[in-house]
Amino acid sequence: QVQLVESGGGSVQAGGSLRLSCTASGFIYCMAWFRQAPGKLREGVARITSEGTTYYAPSVKGRFTISRDSTKNTVYLQMNSLKPDDTAIYSCAADDLCWGQEGFKYWGQGTQVTVSS
């Protein structure tokens, strides 16, 4: 069982930046960020393998950067040029696979990101 603890998030004005962190209790191959806005389906934002292979949703590509520090079992999501549409609860997720599975096995508690215009 892997536990995920998130930090970061908060409120920022449009155009601003925030960084989210998520620390896993042990090594896990794939770490990812999802988000869910009120009234919308959960959306995959970005994911990264232990080798550093990354994927970004088109809506955040070029603005968000996912990275990980394997020595700390921590994944980061640097969010720049934030827009009001980025407002959502952001959740960290992890699994032994990054693609092709039904869903991610492990989830963090979620952290609110609010972007005001």
Buried (B, 14 or more C-beta within 10 A) or exposed (E): EBEBEBEBBEEBEEEBEBBBBBBBEEEBEBBBBBBBBEEEEBBBBBBBBBEEEBBBBEEBEEBBBBBBEEEEBBBBBBBBEBBEEBBBBBBBBBBEEBEEEEEBBBBBEBBEBBBEE
